[in-house]
């Protein structure tokens, strides 16, 4: 089974965004990885979902908005 690199890198970047917020505990980045801010200005993200075309939908808890990244 062949897996596109996009399906590995994009979720890893999204996780980095969620972990970079002030609401979480920071962890050391494993060797060979880079901690990069992917998107800013997201207020209290509570859920993430990927569309087949690669877009990332982020649900904001406080105001109920869905951000498309």
C-alpha positions in Angstrom: 0.0 0.0 0.0 1.5 3.3 -1.1 0.9 6.3 1.1 1.4 9.9 -0.1 3.9 11.9 1.9 1.2 14.6 2.1 -0.8 12.4 4.4 2.1 12.2 6.8 3.5 15.7 6.7 0.2 17.7 6.8 -1.2 15.9 10.0 2.2 16.4 11.6 2.2 20.1 10.9 -1.4 20.4 12.1 -0.4 18.7 15.4 2.5 21.2 15.7 0.0 24.0 15.4 -2.2 22.6 18.2 0.7 21.9 20.4 2.2 25.4 19.9 -0.7 27.1 21.7 -0.6 28.5 25.2 -3.2 25.9 26.3 -0.8 23.0 26.0 2.4 21.6 27.5 5.4 21.8 25.1 7.4 18.8 24.3 10.9 18.3 22.8 10.8 17.8 19.0 12.3 14.5 18.0 15.5 14.4 16.0 14.9 14.9 12.3 11.7 17.0 12.8 11.2 20.7 12.9 8.7 22.7 15.0 7.1 25.2 12.7 4.1 27.5 13.1 1.6 26.5 10.4 -1.3 28.9 11.1 -1.9 31.6 13.8 -4.9 33.4 15.2 -6.9 30.3 16.0 -8.9 30.7 19.2 -9.2 27.6 21.3 -9.0 24.9 18.6 -11.2 21.9 19.6 -11.3 19.7 16.5 -9.4 19.2 13.3 -10.4 17.5 10.0 -8.8 17.1 6.6 -10.6 17.3 3.3 -9.5 15.0 0.5 -8.1 18.1 -1.3 -5.7 18.8 1.6 -7.5 21.6 3.2 -7.5 21.6 7.0 -10.7 22.5 8.9 -10.2 23.8 12.5 -13.2 24.2 14.8 -12.8 27.0 17.4 -14.4 26.2 20.7 -15.0 29.8 22.0 -16.9 31.2 19.1 -18.0 28.1 17.1 -16.3 29.2 13.9 -14.8 26.7 11.4 -11.5 28.0 10.0 -10.3 26.6 6.7 -6.5 26.4 6.3 
